[in-house]
Amino acid sequence: MQHRYVKSREDALKYQEHAARLGQKPLTAEEMFKIEQNYKAVLARYGKDFRHSYGWAYPALFRHNLLLKGAKIGFEHLQSAVQVQHWNSYHRMASHAVHPSATSIRFILGLREKIPLILAGPSNADLADPGQGALLSLTNATAALMTYEHFLEN
């Protein structure tokens, strides 16, 4: 939850950089000061590694892998820590539709095979695998939450 202050600062700095070109008013000095205060407070509380994209996960990941000390945390580290790296190929496949690449021109989720067109919006075709993945993730998240609650009670 506290990592939102890191992301807010990132967003604010980018917004400030481009506000004029967007025809928008930049954030005020007061607003930027408050954003910086919050950012510095979470870094003081959680350490300098908290400033990275996955900095919120650093303490838990470091407990699992001491080699991560000082390393930049990536999505693959999160997958490995919770032992779901075997799902990576499905994640990459789904990402082609969200983060277009040359692959997405020829391979599009949501289209039946051998239909020569480019999908221009959402589709409900072939949702079994993503649905199953979503349910497995929800089950895992629920189990983690229930385990966490159990620790709080004891």
C-alpha positions as YAML, in Angstrom:
chain: A
units: angstrom
residues:
- id: 1
  name: MET
  ca: [0.00, 0.00, 0.00]
- id: 2
  name: GLN
  ca: [2.77, 2.43, 0.87]
- id: 3
  name: HIS
  ca: [4.48, 1.88, -2.49]
- id: 4
  name: ARG
  ca: [1.78, 4.08, -4.01]
- id: 5
  name: TYR
  ca: [3.86, 7.08, -2.89]
- id: 6
  name: VAL
  ca: [6.76, 5.88, -5.03]
- id: 7
  name: LYS
  ca: [4.48, 5.49, -8.02]
- id: 8
  name: SER
  ca: [2.78, 8.83, -7.35]
- id: 9
  name: ARG
  ca: [6.15, 10.55, -7.44]
- id: 10
  name: GLU
  ca: [7.10, 8.79, -10.69]
- id: 11
  name: ASP
  ca: [3.78, 9.83, -12.23]
- id: 12
  name: ALA
  ca: [4.05, 13.40, -10.96]
- id: 13
  name: LEU
  ca: [7.57, 13.86, -12.32]
- id: 14
  name: LYS
  ca: [6.52, 12.60, -15.76]
- id: 15
  name: TYR
  ca: [3.42, 14.77, -15.68]
- id: 16
  name: GLN
  ca: [5.47, 17.84, -14.74]
- id: 17
  name: GLU
  ca: [7.86, 17.13, -17.58]
- id: 18
  name: HIS
  ca: [5.11, 17.09, -20.19]
- id: 19
  name: ALA
  ca: [2.27, 19.20, -18.72]
- id: 20
  name: ALA
  ca: [2.92, 22.24, -20.91]
- id: 21
  name: ARG
  ca: [3.02, 20.19, -24.11]
- id: 22
  name: LEU
  ca: [-0.23, 18.52, -23.08]
- id: 23
  name: GLY
  ca: [-1.81, 21.94, -22.55]
- id: 24
  name: GLN
  ca: [-2.24, 21.23, -18.83]
- id: 25
  name: LYS
  ca: [-1.27, 23.13, -15.72]
- id: 26
  name: PRO
  ca: [1.72, 21.65, -13.92]
- id: 27
  name: LEU
  ca: [1.30, 20.55, -10.33]
- id: 28
  name: THR
  ca: [1.84, 23.36, -7.84]
- id: 29
  name: ALA
  ca: [4.96, 23.63, -5.71]
- id: 30
  name: GLU
  ca: [2.79, 22.71, -2.71]
- id: 31
  name: GLU
  ca: [1.51, 19.57, -4.42]
- id: 32
  name: MET
  ca: [5.02, 18.53, -5.46]
- id: 33
  name: PHE
  ca: [6.31, 19.21, -1.95]
- id: 34
  name: LYS
  ca: [3.64, 16.92, -0.45]
- id: 35
  name: ILE
  ca: [4.45, 14.20, -3.00]
- id: 36
  name: GLU
  ca: [8.16, 14.48, -2.17]
- id: 37
  name: GLN
  ca: [7.45, 14.37, 1.58]
- id: 38
  name: ASN
  ca: [5.44, 11.17, 1.21]
- id: 39
  name: TYR
  ca: [8.14, 9.66, -1.03]
- id: 40
  name: LYS
  ca: [10.94, 10.48, 1.41]
- id: 41
  name: ALA
  ca: [8.88, 9.15, 4.32]
- id: 42
  name: VAL
  ca: [8.38, 5.72, 2.73]
- id: 43
  name: LEU
  ca: [12.06, 5.53, 1.76]
- id: 44
  name: ALA
  ca: [13.02, 6.40, 5.33]
- id: 45
  name: ARG
  ca: [10.70, 3.67, 6.61]
- id: 46
  name: TYR
  ca: [11.42, 0.90, 4.07]
- id: 47
  name: GLY
  ca: [14.90, 1.70, 2.75]
- id: 48
  name: LYS
  ca: [16.34, 2.92, -0.53]
- id: 49
  name: ASP
  ca: [15.47, -0.29, -2.41]
- id: 50
  name: PHE
  ca: [11.79, 0.62, -1.97]
- id: 51
  name: ARG
  ca: [12.18, 3.23, -4.74]
- id: 52
  name: HIS
  ca: [12.34, 0.59, -7.51]
- id: 53
  name: SER
  ca: [9.32, -0.73, -9.41]
- id: 54
  name: TYR
  ca: [9.08, -3.87, -7.30]
- id: 55
  name: GLY
  ca: [10.67, -2.32, -4.23]
- id: 56
  name: TRP
  ca: [7.61, -3.18, -2.17]
- id: 57
  name: ALA
  ca: [8.56, -6.87, -2.56]
- id: 58
  name: TYR
  ca: [12.26, -6.49, -1.80]
- id: 59
  name: PRO
  ca: [12.19, -7.49, 1.91]
- id: 60
  name: ALA
  ca: [10.25, -10.70, 1.26]
- id: 61
  name: LEU
  ca: [12.31, -11.57, -1.82]
- id: 62
  name: PHE
  ca: [15.59, -10.93, -0.03]
- id: 63
  name: ARG
  ca: [14.57, -13.33, 2.76]
- id: 64
  name: HIS
  ca: [14.13, -16.02, 0.07]
- id: 65
  name: ASN
  ca: [17.26, -15.19, -1.90]
- id: 66
  name: LEU
  ca: [20.20, -13.43, -0.28]
- id: 67
  name: LEU
  ca: [21.79, -12.95, -3.72]
- id: 68
  name: LEU
  ca: [19.21, -10.25, -4.46]
- id: 69
  name: LYS
  ca: [20.83, -7.80, -2.03]
- id: 70
  name: GLY
  ca: [21.32, -4.59, -3.99]
- id: 71
  name: ALA
  ca: [19.88, -6.09, -7.18]
- id: 72
  name: LYS
  ca: [17.09, -4.52, -9.20]
- id: 73
  name: ILE
  ca: [13.99, -6.64, -8.68]
- id: 74
  name: GLY
  ca: [12.08, -7.75, -11.77]
- id: 75
  name: PHE
  ca: [8.88, -9.61, -12.46]
- id: 76
  name: GLU
  ca: [10.83, -12.85, -12.88]
- id: 77
  name: HIS
  ca: [12.01, -12.57, -9.26]
- id: 78
  name: LEU
  ca: [8.41, -12.35, -8.06]
- id: 79
  name: GLN
  ca: [7.46, -15.40, -10.13]
- id: 80
  name: SER
  ca: [10.37, -17.40, -8.79]
- id: 81
  name: ALA
  ca: [9.71, -16.48, -5.16]
- id: 82
  name: VAL
  ca: [6.16, -17.80, -5.32]
- id: 83
  name: GLN
  ca: [7.16, -20.65, -7.61]
- id: 84
  name: VAL
  ca: [4.92, -19.80, -10.56]
- id: 85
  name: GLN
  ca: [7.63, -19.30, -13.19]
- id: 86
  name: HIS
  ca: [6.14, -22.25, -15.09]
- id: 87
  name: TRP
  ca: [3.28, -19.91, -16.06]
- id: 88
  name: ASN
  ca: [5.67, -17.48, -17.73]
- id: 89
  name: SER
  ca: [4.99, -18.70, -21.28]
- id: 90
  name: TYR
  ca: [1.26, -18.07, -20.80]
- id: 91
  name: HIS
  ca: [1.95, -14.65, -19.34]
- id: 92
  name: ARG
  ca: [4.19, -13.77, -22.28]
- id: 93
  name: MET
  ca: [1.60, -15.05, -24.77]
- id: 94
  name: ALA
  ca: [-1.13, -12.93, -23.18]
- id: 95
  name: SER
  ca: [1.17, -9.91, -23.07]
- id: 96
  name: HIS
  ca: [1.44, -9.83, -26.85]
- id: 97
  name: ALA
  ca: [-2.13, -8.55, -27.03]
- id: 98
  name: VAL
  ca: [-1.53, -5.89, -24.38]
- id: 99
  name: HIS
  ca: [2.00, -4.83, -25.34]
- id: 100
  name: PRO
  ca: [1.98, -5.13, -29.13]
- id: 101
  name: SER
  ca: [5.03, -6.40, -30.92]
- id: 102
  name: ALA
  ca: [5.77, -7.97, -34.28]
- id: 103
  name: THR
  ca: [4.47, -11.22, -32.79]
- id: 104
  name: SER
  ca: [1.01, -9.75, -32.22]
- id: 105
  name: ILE
  ca: [0.54, -9.17, -35.94]
- id: 106
  name: ARG
  ca: [0.53, -12.90, -36.65]
- id: 107
  name: PHE
  ca: [-0.57, -14.29, -33.29]
- id: 108
  name: ILE
  ca: [-3.65, -12.79, -31.68]
- id: 109
  name: LEU
  ca: [-5.49, -14.20, -28.71]
- id: 110
  name: GLY
  ca: [-9.21, -13.98, -29.26]
- id: 111
  name: LEU
  ca: [-9.19, -15.08, -32.89]
- id: 112
  name: ARG
  ca: [-9.86, -18.55, -34.16]
- id: 113
  name: GLU
  ca: [-6.98, -20.09, -36.05]
- id: 114
  name: LYS
  ca: [-6.69, -19.45, -39.80]
- id: 115
  name: ILE
  ca: [-8.90, -16.37, -39.85]
- id: 116
  name: PRO
  ca: [-6.95, -13.72, -41.80]
- id: 117
  name: LEU
  ca: [-7.82, -10.52, -39.96]
- id: 118
  name: ILE
  ca: [-6.46, -8.27, -37.26]
- id: 119
  name: LEU
  ca: [-8.57, -8.05, -34.14]
- id: 120
  name: ALA
  ca: [-9.52, -4.43, -33.46]
- id: 121
  name: GLY
  ca: [-11.11, -4.85, -30.05]
- id: 122
  name: PRO
  ca: [-12.01, -7.30, -27.32]
- id: 123
  name: SER
  ca: [-13.12, -10.83, -28.06]
- id: 124
  name: ASN
  ca: [-14.71, -13.56, -25.99]
- id: 125
  name: ALA
  ca: [-13.18, -16.38, -28.07]
- id: 126
  name: ASP
  ca: [-10.78, -18.82, -26.42]
- id: 127
  name: LEU
  ca: [-11.21, -17.59, -22.85]
- id: 128
  name: ALA
  ca: [-10.85, -21.03, -21.22]
- id: 129
  name: ASP
  ca: [-7.09, -20.81, -20.57]
- id: 130
  name: PRO
  ca: [-7.10, -17.18, -19.34]
- id: 131
  name: GLY
  ca: [-10.15, -17.95, -17.21]
- id: 132
  name: GLN
  ca: [-8.46, -20.97, -15.67]
- id: 133
  name: GLY
  ca: [-5.33, -18.91, -15.01]
- id: 134
  name: ALA
  ca: [-7.38, -16.17, -13.37]
- id: 135
  name: LEU
  ca: [-9.14, -18.68, -11.13]
- id: 136
  name: LEU
  ca: [-5.84, -20.32, -10.13]
- id: 137
  name: SER
  ca: [-4.40, -16.90, -9.29]
- id: 138
  name: LEU
  ca: [-7.48, -15.98, -7.27]
- id: 139
  name: THR
  ca: [-7.27, -19.29, -5.40]
- id: 140
  name: ASN
  ca: [-3.59, -18.74, -4.63]
- id: 141
  name: ALA
  ca: [-4.22, -15.15, -3.50]
- id: 142
  name: THR
  ca: [-7.10, -16.28, -1.28]
- id: 143
  name: ALA
  ca: [-4.95, -19.03, 0.25]
- id: 144
  name: ALA
  ca: [-2.17, -16.51, 0.93]
- id: 145
  name: LEU
  ca: [-4.62, -14.09, 2.53]
- id: 146
  name: MET
  ca: [-6.14, -16.80, 4.70]
- id: 147
  name: THR
  ca: [-2.69, -17.93, 5.80]
- id: 148
  name: TYR
  ca: [-1.75, -14.33, 6.60]
- id: 149
  name: GLU
  ca: [-4.92, -13.89, 8.66]
- id: 150
  name: HIS
  ca: [-4.11, -17.11, 10.51]
- id: 151
  name: PHE
  ca: [-0.69, -15.70, 11.49]
- id: 152
  name: LEU
  ca: [-2.31, -12.52, 12.78]
- id: 153
  name: GLU
  ca: [-4.64, -14.49, 15.05]
- id: 154
  name: ASN
  ca: [-1.84, -16.60, 16.56]
...
